[in-house]
Amino acid sequence: MMRGVVSPMLAAAALLTALVAPYLAGARAVAPPAAVASVDPALAARIALGRRLFYDGDLSIDGSMSCATCHLQRHGFAEGNRTHPGVTDEPGRRNVPGLANVARRRSFTWSDSTLRTLEAQALVPMLGEHPVEMGMKGQEVELVRRLGRNACYGRLFRAGFSNQAGRIDMGTITQALAAFERSLVSADAPVDRFERGDVEAIPPLAQTGRVLFRKHCASCHAGPDLTDDRFHRVEAVSTRDTGLAAVTGNASDRGRFRTPSLRNVAVSAPYFHDGETPTLGAALRRHQRLSIKPWQEATIIAYLGELTDRTFLNDSRFAYPDRPCEAP
């Protein structure tokens, strides 16, 4: 790249970040695509394209699995199972994380500090082999062929990637998926309204829980999404899953996992990286250093329940695109 020249992809990413920022900062959860369309139609087309791809089983080898198979909107784009098997029925390795405000995360997956873009993350389920999820490793040409013979995708790729002559390849596929995922903004939970000054947005029990949560939990679960995006060990090291150490090779990283966001946590059970914790109460008790009384636990759970953003869970702009294909 020539010095001083900004690539179209970087410029588009910067624009989307600027448009999404007010919503991530706490404004009412009105998804950005409409605002994007009036500023950059190509970026709006990428979001629309990414949404269709997100729900399309053709991204898996046998057509049986899409991104949305595991990331369900009603669960905050998490899932209700411990783990999810891939197309070969190989058991899933870890619990499916939610995607609300995923654009704000510093890294992705439970234990990979090096995976820092949504574009790179999208390749993990599609092409990964440990475990096999969507099973497309070595089938990239087939995926491009499938999408290329679909007239709807042809129009959307041309609209979203006119600077690349509408090219369909793994690069543009992952860019479109990432654009849609960055539009998954959640900022209208009762707790959000309370933090914006509506003192009646959450009940007194949850307000007590908020105080206790900040005292006992906020060293890791901090900020608007209640995560510091860092890697911690909250229990004895498991012999089955070494966590961050598998990436860094450092023994001190054994058992460290990224702090999950708690947005929509009440609808995203089960919990922890292994999905072996069925309830919020059990999740609180699994933290070895957390010492609270039963009544305190009840108030914290009440507070966590007020992190559910019903606007986000029911926003039709994030749902399965059942309307005819149209380029924005």
Residue pairs with C-beta under 8 A, 6 or more apart in sequence:
1 7
6 14
8 163
9 175
12 40
12 42
12 43
12 46
12 179
15 36
15 39
15 40
15 43
16 32
16 36
16 43
16 179
16 182
16 183
17 103
17 182
19 32
19 35
19 36
19 39
20 32
20 103
20 182
20 183
20 185
23 29
23 30
23 31
23 32
23 185
23 187
24 101
24 103
24 104
24 185
24 187
24 224
25 187
25 224
26 187
26 192
26 195
26 196
26 224
27 187
28 187
28 188
29 185
29 186
29 187
29 188
29 192
29 309
29 311
29 312
29 315
31 183
31 184
31 185
31 315
31 317
31 318
32 183
32 185
33 44
33 47
33 48
33 183
33 317
33 328
36 43
36 44
36 47
36 183
37 44
37 328
41 159
41 328
42 159
42 160
42 161
42 162
42 163
43 160
43 179
44 328
45 156
45 159
45 160
45 327
45 328
46 160
46 161
46 175
46 176
46 179
46 180
47 176
47 179
47 180
47 183
48 156
48 160
48 321
48 326
48 327
48 328
49 153
49 156
49 157
49 159
49 160
49 176
49 179
49 180
50 176
50 177
50 178
50 179
50 180
50 181
51 180
51 317
51 318
51 321
52 152
52 153
52 156
52 321
52 325
53 59
53 67
53 173
53 176
53 177
53 180
54 66
54 67
54 68
54 71
54 177
54 180
54 181
55 66
55 67
55 68
55 320
55 321
56 66
57 63
57 64
57 65
57 66
57 69
58 143
58 146
58 147
59 65
59 66
59 67
59 126
59 134
59 136
59 143
59 173
60 66
60 87
60 126
60 133
60 134
60 135
60 136
61 87
61 134
61 135
61 136
61 139
62 87
62 135
64 87
65 86
65 87
65 133
65 134
67 125
67 177
68 320
69 84
70 79
70 84
70 96
70 125
71 77
71 78
71 79
71 96
71 98
71 99
72 78
72 79
72 80
73 313
73 315
73 318
73 319
74 267
74 313
75 98
75 264
75 267
75 268
76 98
76 99
76 100
76 186
76 263
76 264
76 265
76 267
76 268
76 308
76 309
76 312
76 313
77 98
77 99
77 100
77 184
77 318
78 95
78 96
78 97
78 98
78 99
78 264
78 267
78 268
79 95
79 96
79 268
80 268
80 269
80 270
81 96
81 270
81 275
82 92
82 95
82 270
82 274
82 275
82 276
83 91
83 92
83 93
83 94
83 95
83 96
83 274
83 275
84 92
84 96
85 91
85 92
86 92
86 131
86 132
86 133
86 134
86 135
87 132
87 133
87 134
87 135
88 132
88 135
90 131
90 132
91 131
92 131
92 133
93 130
93 131
93 241
94 109
94 110
94 241
94 273
94 274
94 275
95 110
95 270
95 271
95 272
95 273
95 274
95 275
96 275
97 109
97 110
97 260
97 261
98 260
98 261
98 263
98 264
98 268
99 181
99 184
100 184
100 185
100 186
100 225
100 261
100 263
100 264
100 309
100 312
101 184
101 185
101 186
101 187
101 224
101 225
101 261
101 263
102 108
102 118
102 181
102 182
102 184
103 118
103 181
103 182
103 184
103 185
104 225
105 227
105 229
105 261
106 116
106 229
107 113
107 114
107 115
107 116
107 229
107 258
108 115
108 116
108 117
108 118
108 120
108 121
109 115
109 121
109 124
109 258
110 243
110 257
110 258
110 260
110 273
111 231
111 241
111 243
111 244
111 246
111 247
111 256
111 257
111 258
111 273
112 244
112 247
113 231
113 244
113 247
113 248
113 258
114 247
115 121
115 124
117 178
118 174
118 177
118 178
118 181
118 182
119 171
119 174
119 175
119 177
119 178
120 174
122 173
122 174
122 177
122 178
123 170
123 174
124 133
125 133
125 134
126 133
126 134
126 136
126 143
127 134
127 136
127 137
127 140
128 137
129 137
136 142
136 143
140 169
140 170
143 170
143 173
144 168
144 169
144 170
144 173
147 153
147 157
147 168
147 173
148 154
148 168
151 325
152 325
153 168
153 325
154 166
154 168
155 325
155 326
155 327
156 176
156 325
156 327
157 166
157 167
157 168
157 172
157 176
158 165
158 166
158 327
159 166
159 327
159 328
160 172
160 176
160 179
160 327
161 167
161 172
161 175
164 172
183 317
183 318
184 312
184 318
185 312
186 263
186 264
186 309
186 311
186 312
187 224
187 309
188 309
188 310
188 311
188 312
189 263
189 264
189 306
189 307
189 308
189 309
189 312
190 201
190 202
190 206
190 306
190 307
190 308
191 201
191 202
191 206
191 210
191 303
191 306
191 307
192 224
192 309
193 201
194 201
194 202
194 207
194 210
194 306
201 306
202 210
202 303
202 306
203 302
203 306
205 298
205 299
205 302
206 299
206 302
206 303
206 305
206 306
207 303
208 299
208 302
208 303
209 298
209 299
209 300
209 301
209 302
209 303
209 304
210 303
212 292
212 296
212 299
212 300
212 303
213 221
213 300
213 303
213 304
216 290
216 292
216 296
216 300
217 290
217 300
218 226
219 228
220 227
220 228
220 230
220 232
220 259
221 227
221 228
221 259
221 262
222 228
225 261
225 262
225 263
226 261
226 262
226 263
226 307
227 258
227 259
227 260
227 261
227 262
228 259
229 258
229 259
230 258
230 259
231 243
231 244
231 253
231 256
231 257
231 258
231 259
232 256
232 257
232 259
233 243
233 254
233 255
233 256
233 257
234 286
234 287
234 288
234 289
235 255
235 286
235 287
235 288
236 255
236 288
237 254
237 255
238 255
238 274
240 274
241 273
241 274
242 253
242 254
242 255
243 253
243 254
243 255
243 256
243 257
243 273
244 250
244 253
244 254
244 256
244 257
245 251
245 252
245 253
245 254
245 255
245 256
247 253
257 272
257 273
262 304
262 307
263 307
263 309
264 307
264 308
264 309
264 312
264 313
265 271
265 280
265 304
265 307
265 308
266 280
266 304
266 305
266 307
266 308
267 308
267 313
269 277
269 278
269 279
269 280
270 276
270 277
270 278
271 277
271 278
271 279
271 280
271 282
271 283
272 283
272 286
277 283
277 286
280 301
280 304
281 297
281 301
284 290
284 292
284 297
284 300
284 301
285 297
292 300
312 318
